[in-house]
Amino acid sequence: MNVIARSIDESSEAVPEAVVVRFAGDSGDGMQMTGGQFTLSTALSGNDLATFPDFPAEIRAPQGTLFGVSAFQINFGSSEISTAGDQPDVLVAMNPAALKTNVAHLRLGGLIIADSGEFNRRNLDKAHYDANPLEDGSLARWALLAFDISALTLEAVKPFGLGNKEALRCKNMWTLGLALWMFDRDRAPLIQWLKDKFAKAPLLAEANIAALNAGHAYGETAEIGGQVRKLHIDPVPSAPGLYRTITGAEAISLGLVTGAQLADLPMFFGGYPITPASAILHHLTKMKEFGVTTFQAEDEIAAIASALGAAYAGALGVTSSSGPGIALKGEAMGLAVMTELPLVVVNSQRGGPSTGLPTKTEQSDLYQAIYGRNGDTPMPVIAARSPADAFECAIEACRIATQFMTPVMLLTDGYIANAAEPWQVPDPDTFKPFPAQFLTEANGGDGKVLPYKRDDKGVRPWIRPGTPGLMHRIGGIEKAVDTGDLDYAPATHQLQTDARKEKVDGIARHIPAQAVDQGGEGGRLVIVGWGSTYGPIRQAVRRARGRGLDVSHIHVRHLWPLPANLGDLLRGYGKVLVPEMNTGQFKTVLRDQYLVDARPLNKVSGQPFTIAEIEAAIDAALA
């Protein structure tokens, strides 16, 4: 058997606290499935983890090409994990394109596992290699283990009589089996998963199980111990409770359903498929037993309009999309602001503008969320910081929408939506209900119905259509104070515009005060983040503080209105640095609102920040 191998440095025998593994191959090689099942086995082993699925933008790029590479990265260990890792320790490359696209990210001395069977002249040409990198010494900076995974897979599944194409689809299971051996993982749960997945095609189940077992056996019997040592990483200490892995899209779906239950409302979700928001629609369609109605509309405008109609009828209206779809929903969001109806709009941000980078992550819709509608249309904006945090953020969006009769935008991004992490399933009894209140009798003198009569929080009543004696009219044209009659008077527009603004501004009194995540209230430098920058900022600040640097970390969930104490907090620091995956949008908001000299740290590559990038920026700011 032709095995090309170079030894890993044997000088370090210490078991690392964490390991980063990246699986990479063609979009048809099943790398996302491989990564997902390795994540499952890692969670069952009790390790903390964070993942980063990295999809190609092309639906199905030509096989073997650089722009068709799909990758899945997982960081797992026996201590707290909050990012998918800066650099992989192990790169599994299923073809030359996967190697070329990803090898530069591999840490010095890291391990490459390559399928030498795919490194033929045709595939090397597609990846623009003049010579075979497995043989020309160009990979000398890394340890290399290369063998013909394709041939080994074909041999493993030969007894099942599959065609060559079907047989090679089992390569990802062979590779997964080897990875399970490398990191001392139990195969039994994955074998059961394969039986369940292919219950209607038992031959395929058995073929994939055979490939999985063959990869595991290869690690045990092929005497590759000099190059790859079996590594056991202890479970992370964790509080007792029920845990599961969860993606951002799953967490949002569960949070929305929980929010509707806490509001004592049925939920209507109107959506239209768009990357990376589509998964929310997919998850919610499975939750009908919780009073959830899902509707896949013909376009983005119909999706939000249907959700707004459901809100008018007395349900919690929800819609979701990504940047281009959110732009199309803008007019209906303005209608929701004008009619003052509860609506949750989930924006899973991706690279823009226009179609941009449909499968890559970005935070560039903040201006759009806060300012991006015609007229003065104030809307609360909330941002989740991680997949698990998206659950609580979804509940908070439902609370604000129903208690303040307003549309709310919940921001995630492609990284949060697709990534997974362990989540301790909360006790439902710990959540405080916020039941929606409907007007049941006339609220004006002489039996008049006043749909725009405001309470002490500036909130108008919610009136279910068809309630006896409460016929009323709302709509997109400016309304008279209290009565809701059409009114074009300049003074009326001034009063109602101010009232809508004051209502949203007043929400700041009903959200938690901003806390400092790490450090003290005051000092030389504070790193202010929002959204998915939380993980790398947290780790970078932790490392910097461990070196004695005076740096703190503030992470903002409520982006509009901002927490009431945030301005005073920021003025207590000598310098304010704002890392964002955009060109400086939240930095501008902070400068505008508080007149502080917030400085930007921007990245718009479609990839998350690394810990090292933020740590270097901290050093530069304090130099």
C-alpha positions in Angstrom: 0.0 0.0 0.0 1.5 3.3 -1.1 1.6 5.5 2.1 3.4 8.8 2.0 4.1 10.0 5.5 6.3 12.4 7.5 6.6 12.2 11.2 5.1 14.7 13.6 7.6 16.3 16.0 7.8 13.8 18.8 9.3 16.3 21.3 6.0 17.3 22.8 4.1 14.6 24.6 1.7 16.9 26.5 -1.9 16.4 25.7 -3.3 19.8 24.4 -6.3 21.5 26.0 -7.8 21.9 22.6 -7.4 20.7 19.0 -8.7 22.3 15.7 -9.5 20.0 12.8 -10.6 21.1 9.4 -12.2 18.7 6.9 -12.1 20.0 3.3 -13.1 18.6 -0.1 -15.5 19.0 -3.0 -19.0 20.2 -2.2 -20.1 16.7 -3.2 -17.6 15.0 -0.9 -19.9 15.2 2.2 -17.5 17.4 4.3 -20.4 19.1 6.1 -21.9 15.7 7.0 -18.5 14.5 8.1 -18.0 17.6 10.2 -21.5 17.4 11.6 -21.1 13.8 12.7 -17.7 14.4 14.2 -19.2 17.3 16.1 -21.9 14.9 17.4 -19.3 12.4 18.6 -17.3 15.3 20.2 -20.3 16.5 22.1 -21.1 13.0 23.3 -17.5 12.8 24.6 -18.2 15.8 26.8 -15.8 18.2 25.1 -16.6 21.9 24.7 -16.6 22.8 21.0 -17.3 25.5 18.4 -17.7 24.8 14.7 -17.4 26.8 11.4 -19.0 25.3 8.3 -17.5 27.1 5.3 -19.7 26.6 2.2 -18.7 27.4 -1.4 -20.8 30.0 -3.1 -21.5 27.9 -6.2 -24.4 25.5 -5.9 -22.3 22.8 -7.6 -19.0 24.0 -8.9 -17.1 21.9 -11.4 -15.6 19.0 -9.5 -12.0 19.5 -8.3 -11.9 23.3 -8.8 -10.7 25.8 -6.3 -14.0 27.6 -6.0 -15.9 24.4 -5.3 -14.1 23.6 -2.0 -16.4 23.0 1.0 -14.8 23.0 4.5 -15.9 22.3 8.1 -13.7 23.3 11.0 -14.2 22.3 14.6 -12.3 23.4 17.7 -12.8 21.1 20.7 -11.2 20.6 24.0 -11.2 20.1 27.8 -11.5 23.8 28.5 -13.8 26.7 27.5 -14.1 27.0 23.7 -15.6 30.1 22.2 -14.3 30.2 18.6 -13.7 27.7 15.9 -10.0 28.3 16.2 -7.5 30.5 14.5 -5.4 27.7 12.8 -6.2 24.1 12.2 -3.9 21.5 13.9 -5.2 18.9 11.4 -6.2 19.4 7.8 -8.0 16.6 6.0 -7.8 17.3 2.3 -9.8 15.1 0.0 -8.3 16.5 -3.3 -5.6 19.0 -4.5 -8.0 22.0 -4.6 -9.0 21.4 -0.9 -5.3 21.3 0.0 -4.4 24.4 -2.0 -7.3 26.4 -0.6 -6.7 25.5 3.0 -3.1 24.6 3.7 -1.9 28.1 4.3 -4.2 28.3 7.3 -2.7 25.2 8.9 -0.4 25.9 11.9 3.3 25.3 11.4 4.0 21.6 12.1 0.3 20.7 11.8 -0.8 17.4 10.2 -2.1 17.0 6.6 -4.1 13.9 5.9 -4.5 13.7 2.1 -6.3 11.3 -0.3 -3.4 10.6 -2.6 -5.8 8.8 -5.0 -7.2 12.2 -6.0 -3.8 13.8 -6.7 -3.8 12.8 -10.4 -2.7 15.1 -13.2 -6.2 16.2 -14.1 -7.0 17.2 -10.5 -3.6 18.8 -10.1 -4.2 20.9 -13.2 -7.6 22.1 -11.9 -6.0 23.2 -8.7 -3.2 24.9 -10.7 -0.4 22.7 -9.3 2.6 22.3 -11.6 3.9 19.4 -9.6 2.4 17.0 -7.0 2.7 18.7 -3.6 2.7 15.4 -1.9 6.0 14.5 -3.6 7.8 17.7 -4.3 8.8 18.8 -0.8 6.6 21.9 -0.8 4.7 20.7 2.3 7.9 20.3 4.4 6.6 22.8 7.0 3.9 20.3 8.0 3.6 16.7 8.9 2.1 14.7 6.0 0.1 11.5 5.9 -1.1 10.7 2.4 -2.6 7.5 1.2 -5.2 6.3 -1.3 -8.5 6.9 0.6 -10.4 6.3 -2.6 -9.0 2.9 -3.2 -9.3 1.9 0.5 -13.0 2.9 0.4 -13.6 1.0 -2.8 -12.1 -2.1 -1.2 -14.1 -1.7 2.0 -17.5 -1.5 0.3 -16.7 -4.0 -2.5 -18.9 -6.7 -1.0 -22.0 -4.6 -1.3 -21.9 -4.4 -5.1 -22.2 -0.7 -5.4 -21.3 1.2 -8.6 -18.0 3.1 -8.5 -19.7 6.5 -8.1 -21.9 5.3 -5.2 -19.0 3.5 -3.6 -16.8 6.6 -3.6 -19.6 8.6 -1.9 -18.6 6.5 1.2 -15.2 8.2 1.3 -16.3 10.7 3.9 -17.3 7.9 6.2 -14.0 6.2 5.8 -12.3 9.5 6.7 -14.6 10.0 9.6 -13.7 6.5 10.9 -10.0 7.4 10.9 -10.8 10.7 12.7 -12.8 8.8 15.3 -9.8 6.6 15.9 -7.4 9.5 16.1 -9.4 11.2 18.8 -10.7 8.1 20.7 -14.3 8.5 19.8 -17.1 5.9 20.1 -18.5 4.7 16.7 -21.8 3.3 18.1 -23.8 6.5 17.9 -22.7 7.2 14.3 -23.5 3.6 13.3 -27.0 4.0 14.7 -27.3 7.4 12.9 -26.3 5.8 9.6 -28.9 3.0 10.1 -31.6 5.6 10.8 -30.6 7.9 7.9 -30.6 5.0 5.4 -33.5 3.1 6.9 -35.1 2.8 3.5 -31.9 1.8 1.8 -30.2 -0.7 4.2 -27.6 -1.6 1.6 -26.3 2.0 1.6 -26.4 2.0 5.4 -24.2 -1.1 5.6 -21.8 0.1 3.0 -21.3 3.4 4.9 -20.9 1.5 8.2 -18.3 -0.7 6.5 -16.4 2.3 5.3 -16.6 3.9 8.8 -15.3 0.8 10.4 -12.5 0.4 7.7 -11.2 3.9 8.4 -11.2 3.2 12.1 -9.5 -0.1 11.6 -6.9 1.5 9.4 -5.9 3.7 12.2 -5.6 0.8 14.6 -3.7 -1.6 12.2 -1.7 0.3 9.6 1.1 1.1 12.0 0.9 4.9 11.4 1.5 5.6 15.1 4.8 7.3 14.3 2.9 9.9 12.3 -0.5 10.0 14.1 -0.9 9.2 17.7 -4.3 8.3 19.2 -5.3 11.3 21.4 -7.8 11.4 24.1 -9.0 14.8 25.3 -10.8 14.8 28.6 -14.4 16.2 29.0 -14.7 19.8 29.9 -15.9 20.5 33.5 -19.6 21.6 33.2 -22.6 22.1 35.4 -25.1 19.3 35.8 -27.9 19.4 33.3 -29.2 18.3 29.9 -26.9 19.4 27.0 -27.2 19.2 23.3 -25.3 20.8 20.3 -27.2 23.6 18.7 -26.8 25.7 15.6 -27.8 29.4 15.5 -30.7 28.6 13.2 -32.0 25.9 15.5 -31.6 28.2 18.6 -33.5 31.0 16.9 -36.3 28.7 15.9 -36.6 27.3 19.4 -36.3 30.8 20.9 -39.1 32.1 18.7 -41.4 29.3 19.6 -40.6 29.8 23.3 -41.2 33.5 22.9 -44.6 32.9 21.4 -45.5 30.5 24.2 -44.4 33.1 26.8 -46.5 35.7 25.1 -49.4 33.2 25.0 -49.8 33.7 21.2 -49.9 31.5 18.1 -47.0 32.2 15.8 -47.1 32.8 12.1 -43.9 32.6 10.1 -43.8 33.9 6.6 -40.5 33.3 4.8 -38.8 33.0 1.5 -35.7 30.8 0.9 -32.4 32.6 1.0 -28.9 31.7 2.2 -28.2 31.5 5.1 -31.6 32.2 6.6 -33.5 29.3 5.0 -32.7 26.9 7.8 -35.0 28.8 10.2 -38.0 28.1 7.9 -36.9 24.4 7.7 -36.8 24.0 11.5 -40.1 25.8 12.2 -42.0 23.6 9.8 -41.4 20.8 12.2 -43.0 22.6 15.2 -46.7 22.7 14.2 -47.6 21.1 17.6 -46.6 24.4 19.3 -49.1 26.5 17.4 -46.7 27.5 14.7 -47.9 28.1 11.2 -45.3 28.4 8.4 -45.8 29.8 5.0 -43.2 29.8 2.2 -44.2 32.8 0.1 -43.6 33.5 -3.5 -41.2 36.4 -2.7 -39.7 38.4 0.2 -42.4 41.1 0.1 -45.2 38.6 0.3 -43.4 36.8 3.2 -43.2 39.9 5.4 -46.7 41.1 4.3 -48.2 37.8 5.4 -46.5 38.0 8.7 -47.7 41.5 9.3 -51.2 40.5 8.4 -51.0 37.7 11.0 -49.8 40.3 13.6 -52.9 42.4 12.8 -55.0 39.4 13.3 -53.6 38.7 16.7 -50.7 36.3 16.2 -47.0 36.8 16.7 -45.8 37.6 13.2 -42.3 36.5 12.2 -40.2 36.7 9.0 -36.6 36.1 8.2 -34.1 36.7 5.4 -30.6 37.9 4.7 -29.4 41.3 3.5 -30.8 41.4 -0.1 -34.2 40.1 1.2 -34.2 42.5 4.1 -33.9 45.3 1.5 -37.0 44.1 -0.2 -38.8 43.9 3.1 -38.0 47.5 3.9 -41.4 49.1 2.8 -43.4 46.5 4.8 -41.2 47.2 7.8 -42.1 50.8 7.5 -45.8 49.8 7.4 -45.2 47.8 10.6 -43.7 50.9 12.3 -46.6 53.0 11.1 -49.3 50.6 12.1 -47.4 49.7 15.3 -47.8 46.0 15.2 -45.6 43.3 16.8 -43.3 41.7 14.2 -40.0 39.9 14.5 -37.6 40.2 11.6 -34.6 37.9 11.7 -31.7 39.0 9.5 -29.0 36.3 9.0 -26.3 38.6 7.6 -24.0 37.6 4.8 -21.5 39.4 2.6 -22.9 42.2 0.5 -23.8 44.4 -1.3 -26.4 42.8 -3.7 -25.9 39.1 -3.9 -22.3 39.6 -2.6 -20.9 36.5 -0.8 -24.1 34.4 -0.3 -22.3 31.7 1.8 -19.9 33.9 3.7 -20.3 35.8 6.9 -20.4 39.6 7.5 -21.9 42.2 9.9 -22.6 44.8 7.3 -26.4 45.2 7.7 -26.2 47.3 10.9 -27.0 50.6 9.2 -29.8 48.9 7.3 -31.2 47.5 10.6 -31.1 50.8 12.4 -31.6 53.4 9.7 -32.5 51.6 6.5 -36.1 52.5 5.8 -37.8 55.5 4.3 -38.9 58.2 6.7 -38.2 58.2 10.5 -38.9 54.5 11.2 -37.3 53.6 14.6 -37.1 49.9 15.2 -35.4 48.0 18.1 -32.4 46.0 17.0 -30.9 43.0 18.9 -27.8 41.0 18.0 -27.0 37.5 19.1 -23.4 36.8 20.0 -23.2 33.0 19.5 -25.4 30.1 18.4 -26.6 29.3 21.9 -27.2 33.0 22.7 -29.5 33.3 19.8 -32.1 31.4 21.8 -32.4 34.0 24.5 -32.1 36.8 21.9 -35.1 35.4 20.0 -37.2 35.4 23.2 -36.1 39.0 23.9 -37.1 40.0 20.4 -40.6 38.5 21.0 -40.9 40.3 24.4 -40.1 43.7 23.0 -42.3 43.3 19.9 -45.4 42.3 21.9 -44.9 44.5 24.9 -44.1 47.6 22.9 -46.2 47.0 19.7 -43.3 47.4 17.4 -41.4 45.5 14.8 -38.0 44.2 16.1 -35.0 43.2 14.1 -32.8 40.3 15.3 -29.4 40.2 13.8 -27.3 37.0 13.4 -24.9 36.2 10.6 -23.8 33.3 8.5 -21.2 32.2 11.1 -23.8 32.1 13.9 -26.6 30.6 11.8 -24.4 27.6 10.6 -22.1 27.1 13.5 -22.8 24.8 16.4 -21.8 24.7 20.1 -23.0 22.9 23.2 -26.1 24.3 24.8 -27.4 23.6 28.3 -31.2 23.2 27.8 -32.8 25.7 30.1 -35.5 25.0 32.6 -38.7 26.4 31.1 -39.9 27.5 34.5 -37.0 30.0 34.7 -38.5 32.2 32.0 -40.9 34.9 33.0 -44.1 35.0 30.9 -45.1 38.2 29.2 -48.6 37.5 28.0 -49.9 39.8 25.2 -52.7 42.1 26.2 -55.6 42.7 23.8 -58.2 45.5 24.0 -61.6 44.0 24.9 -63.7 47.1 25.3 -63.9 50.6 24.1 -61.1 52.8 25.5 -62.6 56.2 24.8 -65.6 58.3 26.0 -69.0 57.6 24.5 -68.0 54.1 23.5 -65.3 55.3 21.1 -62.5 53.1 20.0 -59.1 54.8 20.1 -56.6 52.5 18.4 -53.7 55.1 18.8 -54.4 56.0 22.4 -51.1 55.4 24.2 -50.3 54.1 27.7 -47.6 55.5 30.0 -44.9 53.7 27.9 -46.3 55.2 24.7 -47.7 51.9 23.5 -51.0 51.7 21.6 -53.5 48.9 22.3 -53.6 45.7 20.3 -57.1 45.1 18.9 -58.1 41.7 17.4 -60.2 42.2 14.3 -63.7 41.0 14.9 -63.8 41.9 18.6 -67.4 43.0 19.2 -67.7 46.8 19.4 -64.1 47.4 18.5 -64.2 48.1 14.8 -61.1 50.2 13.9 -58.8 51.2 11.1 -55.0 51.2 10.9 -52.8 51.7 7.9 -49.7 53.3 6.3 -51.0 56.8 6.0 -50.4 59.2 8.9 -53.0 58.9 11.7 -54.6 61.4 14.0 -53.6 61.2 17.6 -55.7 58.6 19.5 -58.5 58.2 16.9 -56.4 56.8 14.0 -58.3 58.9 11.5 -56.4 59.9 8.4 -54.7 63.2 9.1 -52.2 65.0 6.9 -51.8 68.0 9.2 -48.2 69.1 9.8 -48.7 69.2 13.5 -50.1 65.7 13.6 -47.2 64.2 11.7 -44.8 65.9 14.1 -46.6 64.6 17.1 -46.9 61.0 15.8 -43.3 60.9 14.6 -42.1 62.1 18.0 -44.4 59.6 19.7 -43.1 56.6 17.7 -39.5 57.7 18.4 -40.1 58.3 22.1 -41.7 54.8 22.5 -38.7 53.1 21.0 -36.2 55.3 22.8 -38.1 54.5 26.0 -37.4 50.8 25.6 -33.9 51.6 27.0 -35.5 51.8 30.4 -36.8 48.3 30.1 -33.7 46.4 29.0 -30.8 45.4 31.3 -28.0 47.9 32.0 -24.8 47.2 30.0 -22.4 45.0 31.9 -18.6 44.7 31.4 -17.8 41.2 30.2 -14.2 41.3 31.3 -12.2 43.9 33.1 -13.2 46.9 35.1 -15.5 49.9 34.6 -12.7 52.2 33.4 -9.2 51.8 32.2 -6.8 52.3 29.3 -8.6 50.4 26.6 -12.0 48.8 26.1 -12.9 46.5 23.2 -16.6 47.0 22.2 -18.2 44.3 20.2 -21.5 43.0 19.0 -22.7 39.9 17.3 -20.4 37.0 16.4 -17.2 38.8 17.2 -17.8 37.8 20.8 -15.7 34.6 20.8 -12.5 36.0 19.4 -12.8 39.2 21.4 -13.3 37.3 24.6 -10.3 35.1 24.0 -8.1 37.9 22.9 -8.9 40.0 25.9 -8.5 37.1 28.2 -5.0 36.5 26.8 -4.1 40.1 26.9 -5.2 40.5 30.5 -3.2 37.4 31.3 -0.2 39.3 30.1 -1.0 42.1 32.5 -2.5 44.5 29.9 -5.2 47.0 31.0 -7.9 46.1 28.6 -11.6 45.4 29.1 -14.4 43.9 27.0 -18.0 45.1 26.5 -20.3 43.2 24.2 -23.6 44.9 23.3 -26.8 42.9 22.7 -29.3 45.8 22.4 -28.0 47.8 19.5 -31.1 50.1 19.3 -32.0 51.6 21.6 -28.6 51.3 23.3 -28.5 50.5 27.0 -29.0 53.6 29.1 -25.6 53.4 30.9 -23.5 52.6 27.9 -22.3 56.1 27.2 -21.1 56.6 30.8 -19.3 53.3 30.6 -17.4 54.2 27.4 -16.3 57.6 28.7 -14.5 55.8 31.5 -11.9 54.4 29.2 -8.9 56.1 27.5 -9.4 54.3 24.2 -12.4 52.5 22.6 -11.7 49.9 19.8 -14.6 48.4 17.9 -13.9 45.2 15.9 -16.5 44.6 13.2 -16.9 42.5 10.1 -17.9 45.7 8.1 -16.2 49.0 7.4 -17.0 50.6 10.8 -20.8 50.8 11.2 -21.2 50.3 15.0 -18.2 52.6 15.5 -20.1 55.3 13.7 -23.2 54.7 15.8 -21.2 55.0 19.1 -19.5 58.2 17.9 -22.9 59.7 16.9 -24.7 58.8 20.1 -21.9 59.5 22.7 -19.3 61.7 21.0 -16.6 59.2 22.0 -13.5 58.6 19.9 -14.3 55.0 19.0 -11.7 53.6 16.6 -12.5 50.8 14.1 -11.0 47.4 13.5 -12.6 46.2 10.3 -12.6 43.0 8.4 -14.8 42.2 5.3 -13.1 39.0 3.9 -16.2 36.8 4.5 -14.3 35.0 7.3 -14.6 35.6 11.1 -12.0 37.4 13.1 -9.2 35.3 14.5 -8.1 35.7 18.1 -4.6 36.7 16.9 -5.9 39.6 14.8 -7.7 41.2 17.8 -4.8 40.5 20.2 -2.5 42.2 17.8 -4.8 45.2 17.6 -4.9 45.4 21.4 -1.1 45.4 21.5 -1.0 48.2 18.9 -3.6 50.3 20.7 -1.7 50.1 24.0 1.8 50.5 22.5 
